[in-house]
């Protein structure tokens, strides 16, 4: 009996290493790591990570514009304000499958939840680089409360939702670790966590827009609307749907060997189905944007420079992708739907950058000079994106996300 | 307490109760003990206090601490000597600037408060005005309901009864939302600090005014452009000035109503937007702009779970749904 225990204790690290290296030896594994993609990624990380170090050594001034007029740059404009709506993947997929009963989308749920979890995790990473004293990030939760602030709500929700998403994804981790008993508990939480996820997402997705309501003179009136919380929430729905299409496309192309037959064969019909949902939500969003202009009677502003920019966003980056998605659905072509999805994602990024950076302080002199990020900051962002992709791939390579583990068949919740 | 009763003998039941409680407590062995009496007094007095002031504190009606101080800048009197900048720098022990305070070349560019300067003076020489050139001193306006305070997720800002809007670096984590929220572009951030960055802004010389002193800039101003006093008195003073010399001044006290009113007030001979004052600010405090959203939060928190559980219950047994 004693010997058995010792053998078990010895075997655990060995088994764990085996899992980390995907069953290969160190030599095999490191050899397999040398690919053109990894080499480029390494170069980017070698440039970007020291620049993050520079921020903590010389201050934000060393890497960003450090402007008192433009307190937020692309670190947050991209990482938080554009990243979070595109991470709506978890709550839209979990709602569709577990709450609304669209069970045929089950092969894509875990991918959606993982994409969402990683999106929030990295939003927090961007935040930790940007804020002045990152080790105080829990202060709104524990030390000093500012409940009149919309950001207070965002802080609480992002923290809670990150935990919720980790719990939602935990069955995959536990299957990977072969922890059958804990996994059973984790699976039981699914419905509760899904509902919690929808509530939290509704509120903080809209809150990220509501934050800018406090700056009426600074955000251009075409983007400053009392409806901005609704715009942000609605666009996070189709943002999430389109991101699932985009991420599954990329995975089916480059991580094909990690997916099972169910995933690969259902991919095209499910893509068309998601595209259909996305195009309907985009139509609602488009109408709401029009109502927003009418509500504030901003029609006259459409004939200005910013008005053209607004129309470009609304027509070329909302209406056009919506039509492309719709065409793809009509022709039952996953290929066309994928084009539409990538286009719609670009539209959401443009919208959030417009709100948080491009039209923020639109009436200050030298405005356009101040919103172009300095190269160092752009490199930091690029390196975090690279790290994001690498970590994502690392997980997909190991855990049952694109496939169902044969030992843990799907259970009906 | 006693005073309240004396002053308002006929005001409501609170006063009645106090008097009754008072008479009964005369006998030491009475039914009401000393402690009970004190409690009754406190309760009644509290009720009277709250009752008479509910109106003042009700939503949207809080007009600010009654005795708060403020400043009046008469833009027509400022001569651009930058004495205030120097006095402020010394009073607040800020780092010495690279360009001395008597250097006029700084006016070639428009400046703003920074991590090393609470206040700066800008020159406007190209304006059509009775006095030329015009100068504008920029610093925190100490709003009645500051939007920096409503933006702060860690409650680092406080509007004191004296009028100052104060910032507490001990809880700040450096999100800079206050800088986004400030309509006057005032809070500055020391981006150069790697590990201990903080917000920097004027305090209305809080340390001096609680001791009965006056802010350094107002004390130093040689031309009488900056006056310190009770905000209500300053409004009267500004009105008087405008009335007496209607050719010199426009009939607008900037800060009287802008974003719910500010402690720092301005009068001028040229329209304020020509001197880069933010124009067309709402008269309501900016916190009103997010109230609608925040009041919808409890609704979502309570309605969503019910609706979603209903959806789940309705669909859980359906198989093969598209």
Interface residues (C-beta under 8 A of the other chain):
Chain A: X55 X56 X57 X58 X59 X60 X61 X64 X66 X68 X69 X71 X72 X95 X98 X99 X100 X101 X102 X103 X104 X131 X132 X133 X134 X136 X137 X139 X140 X143 X144 X145 X146 X148 X149 X150 X151 X152 X153 X154 X155 X191 X194 X195 X198 X199 X202 X203 X206 X207 X210 X211 X212 X213 X214 X215 X216 X217 X218 X226 X229 X273 X360 X413
Chain B: X112 X113 X114 X147 X149 X150 X151 X152 X153 X154 X155 X156 X171 X172 X173 X174 X175 X176 X177 X179 X180 X181 X183 X185 X187 X188 X189 X190 X191 X192 X193 X194 X195 X196 X197 X198 X278 X280 X281 X282 X286 X287 X289 X290 X292 X293 X294 X297 X300 X301 X304 X305 X308 X309 X311 X312 X315 X316 X318 X319 X320 X321 X322
